Amino acid sequence: MFTFIKDTQLEDLGAGVSRRILAHDGKMMGVQVNFEKGAIGPMHNHPHEQLTYVLSGEFEFTIGEETHRVTAGDTLYKEPHVMHGCVCLEAGTLLDTFTPVREDFLK
Amino acid sequence: MFTFIKDTQLEDLGAGVSRRILAHDGKMMGVQVNFEKGAIGPMHNHPHEQLTYVLSGEFEFTIGEETHRVTAGDTLYKEPHVMHGCVCLEAGTLLDTFTPVREDFLK
């Protein structure tokens, strides 16, 4: 399956955060999430595994009890049900890949 | 788990292709693959699901019977066992995410 970025839709989630649902099928889904400086990804958890690749910007990320600053090329693995969240220090974009698919994003 | 790009190792695969193993745990693995112009990812298949995000460059990609040119932001989902490969038209980098982990990459 090919998903061209020009054919995806940018969804404004409010508070300086927007996202695009990218290719998804089988047990995988790609999601691009844009953050303005100062925007927050509130602490939350879900049963899906998640791998986050920092495309650009700078973020302070918390996964469980661990907090670090991350920039382009850094990757974060989040196991099912682990609490995680971020604060955007410099405007940027994250690429999240989930398994299984986030059916809740498709409603 | 945090994996900082500065702590990863660039592995030269030859013929203009190199890669870095990024964060991997549970059922997920991230891998960054760099292609010089003209480098080829030969047609192959594997039992893992794969989601490819084009970070930069331009590629002609074949998945099964379908072939398209892709650039930054485009995403490609490859179901298990489907034949796929690419030709690099302009030097660039792909981000591959696999489920389950490519244990064969860790040997």
Backbone of each chain as ProteinMPNN parsed JSONL, in Angstrom:
{"seq_chain_A": "MFTFIKDTQLEDLGAGVSRRILAHDGKMMGVQVNFEKGAIGPMHNHPHEQLTYVLSGEFEFTIGEETHRVTAGDTLYKEPHVMHGCVCLEAGTLLDTFTPVREDFLK", "coords_chain_A": {"N_chain_A": [[0.838, -1.208, 0.0], [0.559, 2.174, -0.944], [0.811, 5.354, 0.481], [0.432, 8.596, -0.162], [1.751, 11.655, 0.986], [0.51, 13.971, 0.149], [-2.082, 13.237, -0.199], [-3.101, 12.908, 2.293], [-4.853, 14.002, 5.279], [-4.66, 16.931, 7.224], [-5.29, 17.188, 10.59], [-6.549, 19.33, 12.955], [-5.829, 19.275, 16.275], [-6.053, 21.049, 18.26], [-4.722, 23.428, 20.725], [-2.163, 23.769, 19.677], [-1.383, 21.439, 18.426], [-1.346, 19.168, 15.739], [-2.312, 16.564, 13.42], [-1.597, 13.922, 11.039], [-2.988, 11.051, 9.651], [-1.224, 8.39, 8.422], [-0.032, 5.779, 6.21], [-1.776, 2.755, 6.921], [-2.471, -0.525, 7.857], [-3.141, -4.044, 8.178], [-1.422, -4.88, 11.064], [-0.292, -2.428, 11.624], [0.196, 1.127, 11.942], [0.95, 4.37, 10.751], [1.525, 7.654, 11.959], [1.704, 11.13, 11.733], [2.668, 13.755, 13.802], [2.358, 17.107, 14.558], [3.837, 19.69, 16.469], [3.482, 22.861, 17.964], [5.794, 25.23, 19.421], [5.96, 24.829, 22.887], [3.623, 23.403, 23.026], [1.784, 20.627, 24.361], [1.916, 17.139, 24.856], [-0.189, 15.408, 26.591], [0.294, 13.297, 29.478], [-0.427, 9.892, 29.06], [-1.788, 6.618, 28.374], [-1.994, 3.477, 26.561], [-3.126, 0.363, 25.095], [-1.583, -0.288, 22.904], [1.575, -0.955, 21.324], [4.175, 1.417, 20.702], [6.273, 3.208, 18.523], [8.248, 5.971, 18.372], [9.607, 8.351, 16.211], [11.689, 11.086, 16.072], [11.175, 13.592, 13.936], [11.74, 16.315, 13.593], [12.532, 19.377, 15.408], [12.471, 19.915, 19.032], [12.006, 18.072, 21.975], [10.828, 17.458, 25.29], [10.63, 14.448, 26.7], [8.693, 12.091, 28.468], [8.736, 8.801, 29.59], [7.266, 6.42, 31.387], [9.137, 6.416, 34.27], [11.179, 7.897, 33.308], [12.791, 10.723, 31.908], [13.805, 12.656, 29.142], [15.528, 14.963, 26.94], [14.91, 15.129, 23.478], [15.83, 15.023, 20.006], [15.965, 15.44, 16.355], [16.017, 12.302, 14.757], [16.272, 10.745, 17.003], [14.822, 7.96, 18.728], [11.963, 6.48, 20.295], [10.731, 3.903, 22.19], [7.664, 2.683, 23.287], [6.185, 0.634, 25.548], [3.197, -1.444, 25.809], [0.598, 0.115, 27.665], [2.312, 1.716, 29.206], [2.839, 4.799, 30.853], [3.13, 7.873, 29.124], [4.324, 10.984, 27.737], [4.809, 14.367, 26.424], [6.581, 17.535, 26.2], [6.794, 20.217, 24.007], [9.715, 21.729, 23.102], [11.009, 23.083, 21.059], [9.445, 23.931, 18.069], [8.202, 21.204, 16.148], [8.059, 17.912, 14.62], [6.711, 14.691, 15.121], [7.014, 11.243, 14.252], [4.872, 8.714, 14.68], [4.607, 5.243, 15.065], [2.374, 2.616, 15.347], [1.483, -0.556, 16.807], [-1.111, -2.753, 17.691], [-3.111, -1.315, 14.964], [-4.334, 1.977, 15.653], [-7.39, 2.009, 16.209], [-9.075, 3.799, 17.384], [-8.305, 6.254, 16.383], [-9.43, 6.36, 13.93], [-12.098, 6.795, 13.997]], "CA_chain_A": [[0.0, 0.0, 0.0], [1.245, 3.469, -1.009], [0.046, 6.505, 0.965], [1.174, 9.816, -0.491], [1.442, 12.675, 1.993], [-0.402, 14.969, -0.447], [-3.451, 12.726, -0.135], [-3.515, 12.774, 3.699], [-5.539, 15.189, 5.804], [-4.14, 17.486, 8.467], [-6.378, 17.349, 11.552], [-6.16, 20.218, 14.058], [-6.28, 18.711, 17.556], [-6.126, 22.159, 19.213], [-3.605, 23.653, 21.657], [-0.861, 23.734, 19.024], [-1.054, 20.083, 17.973], [-2.12, 18.68, 14.592], [-1.782, 15.259, 12.999], [-1.99, 13.259, 9.804], [-2.95, 9.589, 9.631], [-0.471, 7.944, 7.241], [-0.379, 4.406, 5.832], [-2.138, 1.831, 7.995], [-3.073, -1.762, 7.377], [-2.672, -5.161, 8.992], [-1.256, -4.556, 12.485], [0.558, -1.232, 11.746], [-0.309, 2.453, 11.558], [1.849, 5.513, 10.864], [0.846, 8.917, 12.263], [2.617, 12.271, 11.866], [2.078, 14.712, 14.753], [3.074, 18.388, 14.574], [3.696, 20.456, 17.713], [4.041, 24.207, 18.089], [6.617, 25.394, 20.618], [5.182, 24.928, 24.112], [2.48, 22.478, 23.017], [1.971, 19.501, 25.283], [1.273, 15.838, 24.664], [-0.447, 15.047, 27.99], [0.606, 11.927, 29.889], [-1.525, 8.979, 28.77], [-1.31, 5.281, 28.004], [-2.902, 2.713, 25.703], [-2.632, -1.019, 25.005], [-0.775, -0.443, 21.693], [3.001, -0.606, 21.328], [4.383, 2.641, 19.919], [7.648, 3.624, 18.274], [8.238, 7.376, 17.957], [10.833, 8.868, 15.587], [11.651, 12.551, 16.071], [11.498, 14.097, 12.594], [12.31, 17.661, 13.717], [12.18, 20.064, 16.65], [13.064, 19.435, 20.287], [10.94, 17.675, 22.886], [11.149, 16.788, 26.558], [9.75, 13.285, 26.681], [8.657, 11.225, 29.648], [8.2, 7.455, 29.411], [7.359, 5.838, 32.727], [9.83, 7.256, 35.254], [12.365, 8.433, 32.655], [12.559, 11.943, 31.125], [14.979, 13.123, 28.399], [15.355, 15.806, 25.764], [15.167, 14.4, 22.232], [15.844, 15.812, 18.769], [15.806, 14.679, 15.108], [16.689, 11.017, 14.624], [16.117, 9.943, 18.225], [13.637, 7.098, 18.7], [11.408, 6.153, 21.607], [9.815, 2.76, 22.198], [6.738, 2.703, 24.431], [5.506, -0.642, 25.682], [1.769, -1.282, 26.084], [0.114, 0.597, 28.961], [3.25, 2.58, 29.934], [2.47, 6.215, 30.787], [4.1, 8.68, 28.372], [3.866, 12.3, 27.305], [5.913, 15.246, 26.041], [6.453, 18.98, 26.072], [7.561, 20.636, 22.831], [10.631, 22.832, 23.455], [11.15, 23.808, 19.789], [8.432, 23.401, 17.153], [8.689, 20.065, 15.389], [7.136, 16.859, 14.182], [7.004, 13.311, 15.506], [6.399, 10.157, 13.495], [4.494, 7.608, 15.557], [4.131, 4.002, 14.456], [1.689, 1.811, 16.361], [0.947, -1.884, 16.549], [-1.869, -2.796, 16.437], [-3.663, -0.048, 14.466], [-5.148, 2.785, 16.587], [-8.751, 2.103, 15.65], [-9.714, 4.993, 17.964], [-7.954, 7.416, 15.55], [-10.133, 6.25, 12.647], [-13.538, 7.049, 14.2]], "C_chain_A": [[0.876, 1.264, 0.0], [0.32, 4.549, -0.453], [0.887, 7.752, 0.741], [0.759, 10.928, 0.467], [0.45, 13.693, 1.446], [-1.857, 14.522, -0.37], [-3.947, 12.567, 1.306], [-4.145, 14.078, 4.166], [-4.924, 15.618, 7.124], [-5.321, 17.804, 9.39], [-5.871, 18.211, 12.712], [-6.721, 19.662, 15.365], [-6.41, 19.802, 18.616], [-4.872, 22.265, 20.06], [-2.242, 23.435, 21.002], [-0.424, 22.376, 18.52], [-1.948, 19.72, 16.777], [-1.517, 17.36, 14.13], [-2.345, 14.82, 11.662], [-1.919, 11.753, 10.028], [-2.27, 9.183, 8.326], [-0.89, 6.507, 6.907], [-0.75, 3.581, 7.069], [-2.85, 0.641, 7.378], [-2.535, -2.871, 8.272], [-2.615, -4.752, 10.455], [-0.483, -3.253, 12.682], [-0.16, 0.036, 11.286], [0.792, 3.494, 11.759], [1.055, 6.79, 11.059], [1.901, 10.007, 12.429], [1.946, 13.295, 12.784], [2.958, 15.954, 14.83], [2.796, 19.134, 15.877], [4.258, 21.861, 17.52], [4.874, 24.258, 19.37], [5.716, 25.573, 21.839], [3.988, 24.004, 24.166], [2.822, 21.229, 23.832], [1.249, 18.261, 24.777], [1.033, 15.292, 26.067], [-0.095, 13.577, 28.277], [-0.628, 11.047, 29.675], [-0.938, 7.591, 28.515], [-2.38, 4.564, 27.207], [-2.309, 1.313, 25.542], [-1.734, -1.269, 23.793], [0.698, -0.232, 22.021], [3.2, 0.578, 20.385], [5.87, 2.911, 19.759], [7.607, 5.038, 17.7], [9.604, 7.753, 17.404], [10.705, 10.377, 15.554], [12.113, 13.036, 14.691], [12.186, 15.461, 12.672], [11.894, 18.256, 15.052], [12.915, 19.497, 17.858], [11.931, 19.201, 21.285], [11.536, 17.179, 24.201], [10.126, 15.675, 26.715], [9.845, 12.529, 27.998], [8.031, 9.891, 29.251], [8.386, 6.754, 30.748], [8.039, 6.825, 33.66], [10.986, 8.024, 34.625], [12.006, 9.658, 31.804], [13.862, 12.375, 30.467], [14.573, 14.125, 27.335], [15.719, 15.007, 24.531], [15.073, 15.351, 21.046], [15.843, 14.867, 17.562], [16.643, 13.404, 15.088], [16.609, 10.146, 15.864], [14.818, 9.148, 18.143], [13.258, 6.656, 20.107], [10.484, 4.964, 21.454], [8.971, 2.825, 23.46], [5.994, 1.388, 24.483], [4.026, -0.424, 26.015], [1.533, -0.798, 27.515], [1.108, 1.462, 29.73], [2.806, 4.042, 29.762], [3.559, 6.971, 30.025], [3.472, 9.998, 27.941], [5.066, 13.168, 26.987], [5.539, 16.713, 26.134], [7.334, 19.385, 24.89], [8.395, 21.871, 23.174], [10.93, 23.708, 22.24], [10.228, 23.129, 18.787], [8.986, 22.262, 16.299], [7.619, 19.026, 15.168], [7.64, 15.493, 14.634], [6.349, 12.356, 14.508], [6.15, 9.008, 14.46], [4.09, 6.41, 14.716], [3.582, 3.126, 15.572], [1.487, 0.39, 15.87], [0.144, -2.288, 17.778], [-2.314, -1.397, 16.005], [-4.465, 0.652, 15.566], [-6.532, 2.98, 15.986], [-9.454, 3.352, 16.171], [-9.384, 6.256, 17.165], [-8.787, 7.463, 14.265], [-11.625, 6.531, 12.772], [-13.927, 8.433, 13.676]], "O_chain_A": [[1.791, 1.41, 0.81], [-0.834, 4.649, -0.871], [1.925, 7.938, 1.377], [-0.427, 11.123, 0.73], [-0.367, 14.225, 2.199], [-2.766, 15.347, -0.468], [-5.081, 12.141, 1.525], [-3.99, 15.122, 3.532], [-4.695, 14.805, 8.02], [-6.219, 18.569, 9.039], [-4.888, 17.866, 13.368], [-7.936, 19.586, 15.544], [-6.826, 19.526, 19.741], [-4.064, 21.339, 20.121], [-1.293, 22.986, 21.645], [0.751, 22.166, 18.218], [-3.158, 19.943, 16.808], [-0.354, 17.068, 14.412], [-3.401, 15.271, 11.218], [-0.92, 11.237, 10.53], [-2.7, 9.591, 7.247], [-1.98, 6.073, 7.281], [-0.121, 3.697, 8.121], [-3.706, 0.78, 6.505], [-1.589, -2.663, 9.031], [-3.618, -4.329, 11.028], [-0.048, -2.978, 13.8], [-0.994, 0.018, 10.381], [1.474, 3.509, 12.783], [0.031, 6.996, 10.407], [2.871, 9.836, 13.168], [0.79, 13.66, 12.569], [4.15, 15.868, 15.129], [1.653, 19.198, 16.332], [5.355, 22.04, 16.99], [4.693, 23.449, 20.28], [4.8, 26.395, 21.813], [3.39, 23.828, 25.228], [3.983, 20.842, 23.966], [0.106, 18.335, 24.326], [1.959, 14.761, 26.68], [-0.187, 12.729, 27.39], [-1.736, 11.416, 30.063], [0.281, 7.429, 28.452], [-3.535, 4.989, 27.179], [-1.129, 1.1, 25.82], [-1.175, -2.358, 23.665], [1.037, 0.571, 22.89], [2.482, 0.724, 19.396], [6.632, 2.854, 20.723], [6.996, 5.269, 16.656], [10.63, 7.51, 18.038], [9.708, 10.899, 15.056], [13.284, 12.907, 14.332], [13.109, 15.735, 11.905], [11.025, 17.723, 15.743], [13.851, 18.708, 17.725], [11.023, 20.02, 21.42], [12.603, 16.565, 24.224], [8.926, 15.92, 26.845], [10.925, 12.354, 28.561], [6.951, 9.844, 28.661], [9.511, 6.522, 31.19], [7.569, 7.951, 33.823], [11.706, 8.733, 35.328], [11.024, 9.629, 31.062], [14.9, 12.458, 31.124], [13.428, 14.142, 26.883], [16.718, 14.288, 24.526], [14.343, 16.342, 21.075], [15.735, 13.651, 17.718], [17.841, 13.435, 15.372], [16.849, 8.94, 15.793], [13.835, 9.606, 17.56], [14.108, 6.482, 20.98], [9.543, 5.013, 20.662], [9.492, 2.999, 24.562], [5.249, 1.059, 23.56], [3.644, 0.661, 26.453], [2.19, -1.251, 28.453], [0.778, 1.913, 30.827], [2.445, 4.464, 28.664], [4.751, 6.75, 30.242], [2.254, 10.11, 27.801], [6.205, 12.777, 27.238], [4.365, 17.084, 26.145], [8.48, 18.948, 24.785], [7.85, 22.927, 23.497], [11.087, 24.922, 22.366], [10.224, 21.903, 18.666], [10.104, 22.345, 15.789], [6.445, 19.225, 15.48], [8.828, 15.184, 14.541], [5.268, 12.631, 13.987], [7.085, 8.407, 14.99], [3.32, 6.543, 13.765], [4.228, 2.919, 16.599], [1.339, 0.151, 14.671], [0.687, -2.174, 18.877], [-1.926, -0.405, 16.624], [-5.188, 0.002, 16.322], [-6.806, 3.989, 15.337], [-10.322, 3.906, 15.496], [-10.116, 7.24, 17.261], [-8.839, 8.494, 13.594], [-12.345, 6.51, 11.774], [-15.092, 8.82, 13.761]]}, "seq_chain_B": "MFTFIKDTQLEDLGAGVSRRILAHDGKMMGVQVNFEKGAIGPMHNHPHEQLTYVLSGEFEFTIGEETHRVTAGDTLYKEPHVMHGCVCLEAGTLLDTFTPVREDFLK", "coords_chain_B": {"N_chain_B": [[11.654, 3.209, 26.38], [14.552, 4.981, 25.428], [16.311, 5.771, 22.523], [19.079, 7.246, 21.386], [20.139, 8.917, 18.488], [22.825, 9.486, 18.237], [24.02, 7.466, 19.622], [23.757, 5.255, 18.086], [24.864, 2.865, 15.576], [26.333, 3.218, 12.406], [26.009, 1.078, 9.762], [27.696, -0.198, 7.058], [26.322, -1.476, 4.245], [27.213, -1.939, 1.761], [27.407, -1.281, -1.849], [26.321, 1.286, -1.906], [24.475, 1.515, 0.134], [23.547, 2.016, 3.5], [22.899, 1.427, 7.013], [21.167, 2.082, 10.134], [20.347, 0.576, 13.165], [17.638, 1.365, 15.096], [15.587, 2.276, 17.935], [14.313, -0.673, 19.487], [12.122, -3.096, 20.676], [9.904, -5.28, 22.492], [7.446, -5.952, 20.169], [8.353, -4.373, 18.104], [10.527, -2.648, 15.792], [12.708, -0.066, 14.805], [14.395, 1.135, 11.931], [16.856, 2.89, 10.198], [17.605, 3.617, 6.871], [20.014, 4.441, 4.533], [20.438, 5.604, 1.225], [22.544, 5.924, -1.567], [22.402, 7.837, -4.619], [21.065, 5.914, -7.222], [21.468, 3.525, -5.94], [20.272, 0.276, -5.015], [17.54, -1.415, -3.558], [17.142, -4.62, -3.455], [14.509, -6.728, -4.768], [12.613, -8.485, -2.411], [11.298, -10.52, 0.267], [9.639, -11.056, 3.449], [8.518, -12.448, 6.597], [7.663, -10.423, 8.274], [5.597, -7.577, 9.039], [5.837, -4.331, 7.568], [6.383, -0.881, 7.769], [7.183, 1.836, 5.877], [8.638, 4.998, 5.958], [9.321, 7.768, 4.025], [12.051, 9.624, 4.536], [13.764, 11.399, 3.198], [14.967, 12.324, -0.11], [14.422, 10.572, -3.275], [12.593, 7.858, -4.502], [11.976, 4.957, -6.509], [9.548, 2.742, -5.987], [8.587, -0.618, -5.607], [5.881, -2.624, -4.749], [4.589, -5.672, -4.481], [2.606, -5.877, -7.288], [2.661, -3.235, -7.869], [4.073, -0.086, -8.724], [5.592, 2.958, -7.817], [6.754, 6.389, -7.754], [8.216, 7.883, -4.919], [8.484, 10.373, -2.339], [9.693, 12.6, 0.311], [7.827, 12.119, 3.265], [5.927, 10.436, 2.227], [4.368, 7.252, 2.734], [4.67, 3.706, 3.065], [3.073, 0.675, 3.254], [3.83, -2.655, 3.885], [2.677, -5.814, 3.581], [3.001, -9.041, 5.294], [5.277, -11.241, 3.675], [4.924, -10.135, 1.123], [6.376, -9.297, -1.98], [8.903, -6.835, -2.346], [10.762, -3.86, -3.233], [13.256, -1.357, -4.137], [14.485, 1.425, -6.127], [16.879, 3.91, -5.867], [16.374, 7.167, -6.754], [17.087, 9.785, -6.185], [19.51, 10.64, -3.835], [18.864, 9.589, -0.515], [16.969, 8.876, 2.527], [15.352, 6.238, 4.225], [12.895, 5.439, 6.679], [12.304, 2.562, 8.276], [9.848, 0.665, 9.896], [9.289, -2.238, 11.691], [7.159, -5.048, 12.461], [6.981, -8.345, 13.644], [10.027, -7.718, 15.596], [13.008, -7.534, 13.602], [14.815, -10.03, 13.971], [16.869, -11.12, 12.532], [18.415, -8.959, 11.806], [19.876, -8.435, 14.009], [21.858, -10.191, 14.442]], "CA_chain_B": [[13.062, 3.138, 25.996], [15.073, 6.076, 24.61], [17.491, 5.452, 21.725], [19.572, 8.492, 20.8], [20.794, 8.601, 17.208], [24.275, 9.585, 18.429], [24.496, 6.215, 20.215], [23.56, 4.147, 17.14], [26.015, 2.603, 14.714], [26.067, 3.168, 10.97], [26.556, -0.16, 9.193], [27.801, -0.127, 5.596], [25.855, -2.727, 3.636], [27.81, -2.026, 0.431], [26.618, -0.878, -3.018], [25.651, 2.574, -1.703], [23.417, 1.422, 1.152], [23.998, 1.86, 4.886], [21.725, 1.477, 7.901], [21.276, 2.176, 11.591], [19.271, -0.021, 13.954], [17.167, 2.347, 16.082], [14.915, 1.646, 19.078], [13.584, -1.911, 19.218], [11.74, -3.81, 21.886], [8.575, -5.856, 22.314], [7.19, -6.447, 18.807], [8.65, -3.305, 17.136], [11.907, -2.233, 15.532], [12.935, 1.033, 13.865], [15.657, 1.03, 11.2], [17.07, 3.973, 9.229], [18.398, 3.093, 5.759], [20.485, 5.501, 3.654], [20.743, 5.166, -0.142], [23.13, 6.844, -2.538], [21.678, 7.848, -5.901], [21.29, 4.73, -8.047], [21.528, 2.305, -5.122], [19.095, -0.582, -5.194], [17.05, -2.344, -2.54], [16.657, -5.712, -4.311], [13.203, -7.314, -4.434], [12.721, -9.528, -1.383], [10.116, -10.549, 1.149], [9.89, -11.583, 4.798], [7.225, -12.632, 7.283], [7.356, -9.253, 9.11], [4.933, -6.4, 8.47], [6.795, -3.226, 7.476], [5.887, 0.432, 7.381], [8.324, 2.652, 5.458], [8.398, 6.443, 5.848], [10.414, 8.378, 3.265], [12.578, 10.796, 5.243], [14.336, 12.339, 2.226], [15.354, 11.713, -1.369], [13.356, 10.125, -4.171], [12.731, 6.422, -4.739], [10.954, 4.226, -7.253], [9.274, 1.615, -5.106], [7.656, -1.652, -6.06], [5.289, -3.502, -3.73], [3.738, -6.577, -5.26], [2.506, -5.536, -8.719], [2.481, -1.782, -7.97], [5.309, 0.696, -8.688], [5.375, 4.41, -7.793], [7.802, 7.261, -7.233], [7.852, 8.423, -3.603], [9.382, 11.389, -1.775], [9.581, 12.823, 1.765], [6.503, 12.135, 3.876], [5.116, 9.325, 1.729], [4.496, 6.043, 3.56], [4.429, 2.464, 2.344], [2.823, -0.478, 4.118], [4.122, -3.928, 3.219], [2.144, -6.942, 4.345], [3.949, -10.152, 5.37], [5.571, -12.087, 2.512], [4.76, -9.463, -0.164], [7.649, -8.911, -2.584], [9.056, -5.372, -2.436], [12.119, -3.392, -3.463], [13.287, 0.035, -4.591], [15.653, 2.024, -6.768], [17.023, 5.279, -5.363], [16.495, 8.121, -7.871], [17.861, 10.885, -5.608], [20.023, 10.164, -2.542], [17.929, 9.853, 0.571], [16.904, 7.992, 3.686], [14.063, 5.642, 4.581], [12.707, 4.927, 8.032], [11.504, 1.338, 8.281], [9.42, 0.11, 11.177], [8.87, -3.626, 11.5], [6.622, -5.884, 13.523], [7.766, -8.23, 14.874], [11.428, -7.303, 15.47], [13.853, -8.277, 12.65], [15.889, -10.683, 14.741], [17.978, -11.374, 11.601], [19.258, -7.755, 11.758], [20.592, -8.292, 15.291], [22.885, -11.244, 14.539]], "C_chain_B": [[13.425, 4.322, 25.101], [16.293, 5.564, 23.84], [17.924, 6.728, 20.999], [20.393, 8.158, 19.558], [22.311, 8.615, 17.357], [24.862, 8.29, 19.007], [24.322, 5.019, 19.28], [24.777, 4.008, 16.239], [25.586, 2.511, 13.268], [26.794, 1.958, 10.397], [26.548, -0.041, 7.675], [27.397, -1.469, 5.011], [26.441, -2.93, 2.244], [26.864, -1.53, -0.654], [25.779, 0.371, -2.75], [24.54, 2.57, -0.683], [24.047, 1.259, 2.531], [22.782, 1.982, 5.797], [22.124, 1.599, 9.362], [20.08, 1.452, 12.207], [18.9, 0.995, 15.034], [16.479, 1.6, 17.234], [14.227, 0.353, 18.64], [13.348, -2.616, 20.539], [10.346, -4.379, 21.617], [8.444, -6.417, 20.914], [7.58, -5.425, 17.747], [10.142, -3.022, 17.001], [11.921, -1.084, 14.52], [14.315, 0.903, 13.237], [15.735, 2.18, 10.193], [17.988, 3.438, 8.132], [18.718, 4.233, 4.787], [20.854, 4.926, 2.3], [21.46, 6.281, -0.884], [22.299, 6.777, -3.82], [22.058, 6.617, -6.723], [21.366, 3.434, -7.262], [20.187, 1.57, -5.197], [18.797, -1.368, -3.919], [16.433, -3.499, -3.305], [15.299, -6.247, -3.837], [13.416, -8.474, -3.46], [11.408, -9.569, -0.616], [10.493, -11.212, 2.454], [8.548, -11.682, 5.518], [6.8, -11.443, 8.143], [6.48, -8.265, 8.346], [5.921, -5.244, 8.533], [6.087, -1.951, 7.059], [7.099, 1.312, 7.09], [7.885, 4.105, 5.327], [9.595, 7.024, 5.097], [10.85, 9.655, 3.979], [13.1, 11.842, 4.26], [14.666, 11.578, 0.953], [14.15, 11.343, -2.225], [13.632, 8.67, -4.553], [11.63, 5.938, -5.69], [10.744, 2.916, -6.507], [8.312, 0.657, -5.762], [7.202, -2.47, -4.858], [4.305, -4.384, -4.467], [3.764, -6.17, -6.725], [2.514, -4.029, -8.946], [3.822, -1.07, -7.849], [4.98, 2.185, -8.734], [6.651, 5.121, -7.372], [7.334, 7.847, -5.906], [8.927, 9.398, -3.129], [9.03, 11.615, -0.304], [8.124, 12.892, 2.229], [5.587, 11.033, 3.375], [5.378, 8.085, 2.586], [4.03, 4.82, 2.783], [4.207, 1.357, 3.352], [3.055, -1.751, 3.312], [3.63, -5.077, 4.087], [3.154, -8.092, 4.353], [4.068, -10.873, 4.029], [5.371, -11.395, 1.161], [6.147, -9.072, -0.691], [7.72, -7.383, -2.678], [10.526, -5.03, -2.63], [12.073, -1.976, -3.996], [14.567, 0.344, -5.349], [15.709, 3.466, -6.28], [17.297, 6.23, -6.533], [17.258, 9.374, -7.441], [18.244, 10.467, -4.197], [19.074, 10.525, -1.402], [17.911, 8.748, 1.599], [15.478, 7.525, 3.92], [14.054, 5.294, 6.06], [11.781, 3.733, 7.943], [11.122, 0.984, 9.706], [8.831, -1.263, 10.907], [8.112, -4.134, 12.724], [6.489, -7.287, 12.975], [9.178, -7.723, 14.58], [12.144, -8.162, 14.421], [15.037, -8.865, 13.407], [17.115, -10.924, 13.853], [18.9, -10.158, 11.471], [20.169, -7.649, 12.986], [21.707, -9.313, 15.44], [24.273, -10.655, 14.335]], "O_chain_B": [[12.714, 4.635, 24.146], [17.204, 4.988, 24.434], [17.224, 7.223, 20.116], [21.223, 7.25, 19.566], [23.009, 7.852, 16.69], [26.064, 8.047, 18.892], [24.692, 3.899, 19.63], [25.61, 4.909, 16.15], [24.618, 1.829, 12.93], [28.011, 1.822, 10.52], [25.499, 0.193, 7.075], [28.054, -2.481, 5.254], [26.205, -3.96, 1.612], [25.666, -1.374, -0.418], [24.679, 0.516, -3.282], [23.743, 3.507, -0.626], [24.968, 0.462, 2.71], [21.764, 2.561, 5.417], [23.241, 1.272, 9.764], [18.936, 1.688, 11.817], [19.76, 1.433, 15.799], [16.764, 0.426, 17.472], [13.634, 0.288, 17.563], [14.231, -2.72, 21.39], [9.692, -4.009, 20.643], [9.239, -7.265, 20.507], [7.185, -5.576, 16.591], [10.908, -3.14, 17.958], [11.226, -1.133, 13.505], [15.29, 0.598, 13.924], [14.796, 2.412, 9.432], [19.036, 2.866, 8.429], [17.818, 4.903, 4.283], [21.505, 3.884, 2.22], [21.043, 7.438, -0.84], [21.593, 5.802, -4.072], [23.24, 6.321, -6.896], [21.332, 2.353, -7.85], [19.132, 2.166, -5.412], [19.702, -1.915, -3.288], [15.298, -3.381, -3.767], [14.992, -6.217, -2.645], [14.282, -9.326, -3.662], [10.521, -8.745, -0.836], [11.54, -11.852, 2.558], [7.563, -11.074, 5.099], [5.696, -11.445, 8.689], [6.612, -8.136, 7.129], [6.749, -5.179, 9.442], [5.294, -1.942, 6.117], [7.947, 1.511, 7.961], [6.888, 4.407, 4.671], [10.743, 6.801, 5.481], [10.113, 10.64, 4.02], [12.901, 13.04, 4.466], [14.649, 10.347, 0.93], [13.018, 11.74, -1.945], [14.76, 8.305, -4.883], [10.508, 6.444, -5.673], [11.65, 2.089, -6.41], [7.341, 1.068, -6.397], [8.013, -2.942, -4.06], [3.31, -3.906, -5.011], [4.831, -6.123, -7.338], [2.388, -3.579, -10.085], [4.625, -1.402, -6.977], [4.196, 2.63, -9.572], [7.518, 4.538, -6.72], [6.182, 8.263, -5.782], [10.105, 9.272, -3.465], [8.184, 10.918, 0.257], [7.307, 13.621, 1.666], [4.582, 10.722, 4.014], [6.481, 7.899, 3.099], [3.12, 4.894, 1.958], [5.054, 1.121, 4.214], [2.542, -1.904, 2.204], [4.118, -5.279, 5.199], [4.062, -8.125, 3.522], [3.072, -11.086, 3.338], [5.628, -12.016, 0.13], [6.987, -8.577, 0.061], [6.745, -6.723, -3.036], [11.415, -5.792, -2.25], [10.999, -1.444, -4.276], [15.575, -0.354, -5.239], [14.695, 4.164, -6.281], [18.316, 6.115, -7.214], [17.992, 9.959, -8.238], [17.397, 9.99, -3.441], [18.551, 11.638, -1.344], [18.714, 7.816, 1.56], [14.527, 8.301, 3.828], [15.076, 4.903, 6.624], [10.613, 3.868, 7.58], [11.957, 0.998, 10.61], [7.993, -1.438, 10.023], [8.372, -3.725, 13.855], [5.916, -7.437, 11.896], [9.485, -7.344, 13.449], [11.922, -9.37, 14.351], [16.114, -8.271, 13.471], [18.248, -10.935, 14.335], [20.052, -10.308, 11.066], [21.118, -6.866, 12.995], [22.424, -9.311, 16.44], [25.265, -11.383, 14.381]]}, "name": "protein", "num_of_chains": 2, "seq": "MFTFIKDTQLEDLGAGVSRRILAHDGKMMGVQVNFEKGAIGPMHNHPHEQLTYVLSGEFEFTIGEETHRVTAGDTLYKEPHVMHGCVCLEAGTLLDTFTPVREDFLKMFTFIKDTQLEDLGAGVSRRILAHDGKMMGVQVNFEKGAIGPMHNHPHEQLTYVLSGEFEFTIGEETHRVTAGDTLYKEPHVMHGCVCLEAGTLLDTFTPVREDFLK"}
